[in-house]
Amino acid sequence: MRKMKNINKKGMGTVEMVIIIAVLVALALVFREGLMNYASRVMEFVFDDGRITGAFGG
C-alpha cells in the first residue's frame, strides 16, 4: 500500500462544503412544491391575527 505524502488537505473542506450545498440545493429543487406549501402553512399559522387575539383573551 502506497503512502501519499503530497495530499492537498486544505481544499478538502472546501470540496466537502460544495458537495453538501449542491445536495441541499438539489433536494430543495426536488421537493420545491412541498416545501412551499409547508412554508405557506407555517406563515399563515404564525401571522394569523385571530389566533393571537384569541390566545390572550383580547
N, C-alpha and C positions, 0 to 999 in steps of 0.2 A: 504494500500500500504506500503510495507516494504522499509525502508531506508537502503541502503547498505553502510556500513561505511568502509569496508576493500577492496576498489576497488584499484587495482594497475593501476594508471594513467600514470606511466612512460612508460609502454610498449604499450600504446595505439597509440602513434605517430609512433612507430616502425612498429606495425602491419598495420597501415594505409598505410605507405610508401611501405611496402612489397606488399600489395594488389594492390596499384597503379602501381608499377613496373611490377607485374605479368600481369595486364590488358594491359599495354603498350606492353609488350613482346608478349602477345597473339595476339594483333591487328597487330603487325609488322609481325608475322608469317602468319596470315590470309591474309594480303594484301601485302605479300612479293613481288610478281611479279609486281604489280602495282607500288609499291614504288621504286623498282629497275629501272623500265622503266622511271619513273619520275626523279629519280636521274641522270640517264644517259642523259636525255634530258637537264637537268639543267647544267650538266657539259659540254656537248657539246656546249651549248649556251655561257657559261661563258668563256670557253677556246678556242673559235673559233677565230683564228687569223684574218680571213677575216673580221669579224665584227669590230674588234678593229682597224685595219688599215683603214677600210672604214669610221669609225666614226670620225677619226681625220684627214682625208684627206691625209693620207700618202700612 
